[in-house]
Amino acid sequence: MSPSQRAAEEVLRLFRERGASQYGGEAVSQIEHGLQAATLAEREGATPTLIAAALLHDLGHLLHDLDDDAPERGVDDHHEDLGARWLAKRFPPEVVVPVRLHVAAKRYLCATEPDYFAGLSQPSVISLKLQGGPMTEAEARAFEADPHHKAAVSLRRWDDTAKDPLMETPPLEHFMALVRMAAQSFDGVAS
């Protein structure tokens, strides 16, 4: 089995074993949230690697053993870093960096767009406090200097919208070709 096939199988296993868990305090499961984000990215014509990032952006929640209510208890799970570290062994930066930056993108948007905060769900407001709140001006400029910041902002917007218990999405298997393709591009770099 190639490294890209192995990466895809590991993603499938994580979603099958842990994806049914609740997505924080939202009305969707982890897998529904990921599928919705990927569907939104696909509908907007995102690149295959960014669609894969949208699907995988909260994979860090599937890698730790904290309870679903950890944020309400004042615990930040640092899922963006946990997920990015896991993904970095399997996928290229075009997948990994937007995942790592999607929390920073929320902080950035809170600092730079006056109406953004008002649109956050209550669980997202709770986690924002744990994640450092809106960025300072210096943090925002540093964020903008990252070449992947625009992809992270797009990912963040899909993340914010991907919480609809009635949204219909393709099944996980629909996106697995993109996941394998993204991992294959890493195979060539890692070889």
C-alpha positions, 0 to 999 in steps of 0.5 A: 500500500502506498503512503497516500493510500495508507493516509486515506485509509487512516482518515477513513478509520478516524472518521468511522471510529470517532466521527459520530461524536458531537461537534462541540456544542453544535447540532451536528457530528464531527463527520457531518461538520467535515462533510459540510465544510468540504461540500461548501468548498467544492461548491465554491470551486476550491482547489482539491487540496483546499477541499481536502483541508476543509474535510480534515480541518477539525481532525484534531478533535478526533485525535484527543480523548477530551470530552465534547464539553471541554471548552465549556469547562475552560479547556482548549484542546488545541485541535488545530495544532494536533490535527496539523501535526498529524496531517503534516506526516501525510499531506502537503502544506496546502492541506496542513497550513490552512488547517493549522491556521483556521483558528487563527483565521477566526481570531483574525476575522474578529479583529478585522471585520466588525460584523464577523463576531456577531455571526459566530455560534455560541460554542464558537464564541466560547472557544474564541475566548480560550483561543486568545480572543480577537487578534491584535493589530500586530498579530493580524499583520503577521497572519496576513504575511503567511502565504496560506492566510487567504486559504485559511480565511476561506476554510474558516468561513466554510467552518462557520457555516458547516453546522446545519443539521439539515444540510445534505452532503455527498458521503465521505467516499465522495471526497476520498479521491481528493484526499488520496490525490492530496496525499499523493502530492505529498508522496512525491515531496516526501520521497 
